[in-house]
Amino acid sequence: MSTAADAPAGAISGRHLVVASVVLYRTPMELLRPCLQSLARQHLSGDVRLALAIMDNDGGSSLPGLDVLLEDLGLSGKVLVCLAGENVGFGRAHNALFKACGSLMGNRAWLHLCVNPDSVYHHRAIGAMVDFASSRDFQGLFEARQFPREHPKPYDEQDFRTPWCSGCALMVPSAVYESLGGFSDDFFMYCEDVDLSWRARLAGLDCYVVPAAIVHHDVTRKERDDAFERKHMLLSGFRLARRFGNMAFAGAMADMLRQLLDPEEMRSLERWGCGVEVLHDNTGGGVADFSQGFNFAKARW
């Protein structure tokens, strides 16, 4: 990976710096344009600044076209770091972006915002997320509300706590991200956000939905590879269950994976499962919930 662009110092001034971190993988520019345009149009107070961090998980194939799009939207001066590498998955890519940004920040705190490239932010969404996180002393994980359909997991209508935060539009203060070690490298795709959320809660932090922060996330037009996605959903479910000590759920995942993996892949996964450190819940609150399948929380509807 290489750093392709650094923002000028003026682009990262302000009391609160939000780094909107976008992970690309063969992302069409016509899909990415509305996302980046919504970031360019954010209404932010004078003490909030927005910068971009971009990771292309396809060896940089999207970066040449991206330069033109950033220039067209007036965002080229806000790019803090731009990386290119192999497809390491969602969590590892965000960890790479966080590390690269951290090397430029020194001791300065910032807010790492995971931005799905197929999402569109209301023009006041990021400001609302910063305000809400500030009201909680920047302690916790903070998720925007998805539109047109909210995520089905519950949240408290008074304090807005939720069992876990989706990585689709997730703001994590840099100190929290670092204290948790970021996303686990064990997950290529799926469940990495559940794992991060549960580890945060085990550490005494809370997960929140920010009610005033609206993000449009329409997945109905997404091209799907059902076999690929099913395989990685099951792999991540197995890894999550082993990490949190639910052998029954892990066994159910393993039974289904034996139909999809070759014998050596299955042996490798089982060796990993035998060696993984189990995270124990000493909070008394029952953080890890496998009773609702891949919802990992009781659905609101």
C-alpha positions as CSV (number, residue, x, y, z in Angstrom):
1,M,0.0,0.0,0.0
2,S,1.1,3.5,-0.6
3,T,0.0,7.0,0.4
4,A,-1.3,8.7,-2.7
5,A,-2.4,12.0,-1.4
6,D,-2.1,14.2,1.7
7,A,-4.5,17.0,2.6
8,P,-3.0,20.5,3.2
9,A,-2.9,21.5,6.8
10,G,-5.8,23.9,6.4
11,A,-8.2,21.1,5.5
12,I,-7.8,19.5,8.9
13,S,-8.1,22.5,11.2
14,G,-11.0,22.8,13.6
15,R,-11.8,21.6,17.1
16,H,-13.4,18.3,15.9
17,L,-12.0,16.5,12.9
18,V,-14.1,13.9,11.2
19,V,-12.3,11.6,8.9
20,A,-14.9,10.0,6.5
21,S,-13.2,6.7,5.6
22,V,-14.4,5.0,2.5
23,V,-13.4,1.5,1.4
24,L,-13.8,0.8,-2.3
25,Y,-13.8,-2.5,-4.2
26,R,-14.5,-2.2,-7.9
27,T,-17.0,0.5,-7.0
28,P,-18.6,2.2,-10.0
29,M,-18.1,6.0,-10.1
30,E,-21.8,6.5,-10.7
31,L,-22.5,4.7,-7.4
32,L,-19.8,6.6,-5.5
33,R,-20.7,10.1,-6.8
34,P,-23.9,10.5,-4.7
35,C,-22.0,9.4,-1.6
36,L,-19.1,11.8,-2.0
37,Q,-21.4,14.5,-3.1
38,S,-23.4,14.1,0.1
39,L,-20.1,14.5,2.1
40,A,-19.2,17.6,0.1
41,R,-22.6,19.2,1.0
42,Q,-22.5,18.6,4.8
43,H,-23.6,21.6,6.9
44,L,-21.0,21.7,9.7
45,S,-20.5,24.2,12.5
46,G,-17.3,26.2,12.6
47,D,-15.6,23.9,15.0
48,V,-16.1,20.7,12.9
49,R,-13.9,19.9,9.9
50,L,-14.3,17.0,7.5
51,A,-11.4,15.1,5.8
52,L,-11.5,12.0,3.6
53,A,-9.5,8.7,3.9
54,I,-9.9,6.3,1.0
55,M,-8.9,2.7,0.6
56,D,-9.1,0.9,-2.8
57,N,-9.2,-2.8,-2.1
58,D,-8.7,-3.7,-5.8
59,G,-5.0,-2.6,-6.2
60,G,-5.9,1.0,-6.9
61,S,-8.0,0.3,-10.0
62,S,-10.6,3.0,-9.0
63,L,-8.1,5.7,-8.0
64,P,-7.5,7.3,-11.5
65,G,-11.2,7.9,-12.0
66,L,-11.6,8.9,-8.4
67,D,-9.1,11.8,-8.8
68,V,-11.4,13.4,-11.4
69,L,-14.5,12.9,-9.3
70,L,-12.9,14.4,-6.2
71,E,-11.8,17.4,-8.2
72,D,-15.3,17.8,-9.7
73,L,-16.9,17.8,-6.3
74,G,-14.4,20.1,-4.7
75,L,-13.1,17.4,-2.4
76,S,-9.6,16.9,-3.6
77,G,-8.2,19.3,-1.0
78,K,-9.9,17.3,1.8
79,V,-8.2,14.0,1.1
80,L,-6.1,13.1,4.1
81,V,-4.8,9.8,2.8
82,C,-5.5,7.5,-0.1
83,L,-4.3,3.9,-0.1
84,A,-4.3,1.1,-2.6
85,G,-3.9,-2.6,-1.9
86,E,-5.3,-6.1,-2.3
87,N,-8.7,-7.0,-1.1
88,V,-8.2,-7.4,2.6
89,G,-11.9,-7.0,3.5
90,F,-13.9,-4.3,5.3
91,G,-12.4,-4.3,8.8
92,R,-8.7,-4.6,7.8
93,A,-9.1,-1.9,5.2
94,H,-10.5,0.5,7.9
95,N,-7.7,-0.5,10.2
96,A,-5.2,0.4,7.5
97,L,-6.9,3.8,7.0
98,F,-6.9,4.4,10.7
99,K,-3.2,3.6,11.0
100,A,-2.3,5.8,8.1
101,C,-4.3,8.7,9.4
102,G,-2.8,8.2,12.9
103,S,0.7,8.5,11.5
104,L,-0.3,12.0,10.2
105,M,-2.2,13.1,13.3
106,G,0.4,12.7,16.0
107,N,-1.4,13.1,19.3
108,R,-4.4,14.7,17.9
109,A,-7.8,13.1,18.5
110,W,-10.3,12.7,15.6
111,L,-13.5,10.8,14.7
112,H,-13.2,7.8,12.4
113,L,-16.4,7.6,10.3
114,C,-17.0,4.4,8.4
115,V,-18.7,5.3,5.2
116,N,-20.3,2.7,2.9
117,P,-19.7,3.9,-0.7
118,D,-23.4,3.1,-1.5
119,S,-24.7,5.4,1.2
120,V,-25.9,9.0,1.0
121,Y,-25.7,11.3,4.0
122,H,-28.4,13.9,4.9
123,H,-26.7,17.3,4.9
124,R,-26.8,17.6,8.6
125,A,-26.1,13.9,9.5
126,I,-22.4,14.2,10.3
127,G,-22.9,17.3,12.4
128,A,-25.6,15.5,14.3
129,M,-23.3,12.6,15.0
130,V,-20.6,14.9,16.3
131,D,-23.0,16.7,18.6
132,F,-24.4,13.4,19.9
133,A,-21.0,11.9,20.5
134,S,-19.9,15.1,22.2
135,S,-22.9,14.8,24.6
136,R,-21.5,11.4,25.6
137,D,-18.0,12.7,26.0
138,F,-16.9,10.8,22.9
139,Q,-17.2,7.5,24.8
140,G,-18.8,4.8,22.8
141,L,-19.7,3.8,19.2
142,F,-22.2,5.9,17.3
143,E,-24.3,4.8,14.4
144,A,-26.5,6.9,12.1
145,R,-30.1,5.9,11.4
146,Q,-30.5,4.2,8.0
147,F,-33.2,5.3,5.6
148,P,-35.5,4.3,3.8
149,R,-35.5,1.3,6.2
150,E,-34.1,1.5,9.6
151,H,-31.9,-1.3,10.8
152,P,-34.2,-3.8,12.5
153,K,-32.2,-4.2,15.8
154,P,-33.7,-2.3,18.7
155,Y,-32.5,0.9,20.4
156,D,-33.8,2.6,23.6
157,E,-36.1,5.5,22.7
158,Q,-34.8,7.5,25.7
159,D,-31.1,7.1,25.8
160,F,-30.7,5.5,22.3
161,R,-28.5,2.7,23.4
162,T,-28.4,-0.3,21.1
163,P,-27.0,-3.8,21.4
164,W,-24.5,-3.3,18.6
165,C,-23.7,-0.7,15.9
166,S,-23.8,-1.4,12.1
167,G,-20.6,-0.5,10.3
168,C,-22.6,1.0,7.4
169,A,-22.4,4.5,9.0
170,L,-20.4,4.2,12.2
171,M,-18.5,6.9,14.0
172,V,-15.7,5.8,16.4
173,P,-13.6,8.3,18.3
174,S,-9.9,7.6,17.7
175,A,-9.2,7.0,21.3
176,V,-11.9,4.3,21.5
177,Y,-10.9,2.8,18.2
178,E,-7.3,2.5,19.4
179,S,-8.2,1.2,22.8
180,L,-10.3,-1.6,21.2
181,G,-7.6,-2.4,18.6
182,G,-9.9,-1.6,15.8
183,F,-11.8,-4.2,13.8
184,S,-10.6,-7.8,14.3
185,D,-8.5,-9.2,11.5
186,D,-10.4,-12.5,11.9
187,F,-13.3,-11.2,9.8
188,F,-13.1,-10.7,6.1
189,M,-16.7,-9.4,5.7
190,Y,-19.8,-9.6,8.0
191,C,-20.0,-9.6,11.8
192,E,-16.9,-7.4,12.2
193,D,-19.1,-4.6,13.4
194,V,-20.9,-6.9,15.9
195,D,-17.6,-8.1,17.2
196,L,-16.3,-4.5,17.6
197,S,-19.6,-3.5,19.4
198,W,-19.6,-6.4,21.8
199,R,-15.9,-5.8,22.7
200,A,-16.7,-2.2,23.3
201,R,-19.5,-3.1,25.6
202,L,-17.3,-5.7,27.4
203,A,-14.9,-2.7,28.0
204,G,-17.7,-0.7,29.6
205,L,-18.6,1.4,26.6
206,D,-22.0,1.9,25.1
207,C,-23.3,1.6,21.5
208,Y,-25.7,4.3,20.3
209,V,-28.1,5.0,17.4
210,V,-28.0,8.8,16.7
211,P,-31.6,9.6,15.9
212,A,-31.0,12.9,14.1
213,A,-28.3,11.5,11.8
214,I,-30.0,10.1,8.7
215,V,-28.2,8.1,6.0
216,H,-29.8,6.7,2.9
217,H,-28.7,3.2,2.3
218,D,-30.6,1.5,-0.5
219,V,-29.2,-2.0,-1.1
220,T,-32.0,-3.1,-3.5
221,R,-29.9,-2.3,-6.6
222,K,-26.8,-4.1,-5.3
223,E,-25.5,-6.9,-7.4
224,R,-25.2,-10.0,-5.3
225,D,-23.1,-13.2,-5.3
226,D,-25.3,-15.3,-3.1
227,A,-22.8,-18.2,-2.8
228,F,-19.9,-16.0,-1.9
229,E,-21.9,-14.0,0.6
230,R,-23.4,-17.0,2.2
231,K,-19.9,-18.6,2.6
232,H,-18.5,-15.5,4.3
233,M,-21.6,-15.0,6.4
234,L,-21.2,-18.5,7.8
235,L,-17.4,-18.1,8.3
236,S,-17.9,-14.9,10.2
237,G,-20.7,-16.4,12.3
238,F,-18.4,-19.3,13.2
239,R,-15.6,-16.9,14.2
240,L,-17.8,-14.6,16.2
241,A,-19.4,-17.6,18.1
242,R,-16.0,-19.1,18.9
243,R,-14.6,-15.7,20.1
244,F,-17.6,-15.3,22.4
245,G,-17.8,-18.9,23.6
246,N,-21.1,-20.0,22.0
247,M,-20.2,-23.5,20.9
248,A,-23.7,-24.4,19.8
249,F,-23.9,-21.5,17.3
250,A,-20.3,-22.3,16.1
251,G,-21.2,-25.9,15.6
252,A,-24.3,-25.0,13.5
253,M,-22.1,-22.8,11.4
254,A,-19.4,-25.5,11.0
255,D,-22.1,-28.1,9.9
256,M,-23.1,-25.8,7.1
257,L,-19.6,-24.8,6.1
258,R,-18.6,-28.5,5.6
259,Q,-20.9,-28.4,2.6
260,L,-19.0,-25.3,1.2
261,L,-15.4,-25.7,2.1
262,D,-12.9,-28.3,0.9
263,P,-11.4,-30.6,3.6
264,E,-8.2,-28.6,4.1
265,E,-10.1,-25.3,4.4
266,M,-12.3,-26.9,7.0
267,R,-9.3,-28.2,9.0
268,S,-7.7,-24.8,8.9
269,L,-10.8,-23.2,10.2
270,E,-11.2,-25.8,13.0
271,R,-7.5,-25.3,14.0
272,W,-8.2,-21.5,14.2
273,G,-11.3,-22.2,16.3
274,C,-9.4,-24.4,18.7
275,G,-6.7,-21.7,19.2
276,V,-8.8,-18.6,19.5
277,E,-9.0,-16.8,22.8
278,V,-12.5,-16.8,24.2
279,L,-13.9,-13.5,25.4
280,H,-15.8,-13.9,28.6
281,D,-18.7,-11.6,29.5
282,N,-18.2,-10.4,33.1
283,T,-20.6,-7.5,32.8
284,G,-23.6,-9.5,33.9
285,G,-25.6,-7.9,31.1
286,G,-25.5,-10.7,28.5
287,V,-23.6,-8.8,25.8
288,A,-23.3,-11.6,23.3
289,D,-26.7,-12.6,22.0
290,F,-26.8,-15.5,19.5
291,S,-30.5,-16.4,20.2
292,Q,-31.7,-14.2,17.3
293,G,-29.5,-15.7,14.6
294,F,-27.7,-13.3,12.4
295,N,-29.7,-10.4,13.7
296,F,-27.7,-10.8,17.0
297,A,-30.5,-8.8,18.8
298,K,-34.2,-9.1,19.0
299,A,-35.8,-7.5,16.0
300,R,-38.0,-4.4,16.4
301,W,-40.5,-5.7,13.8
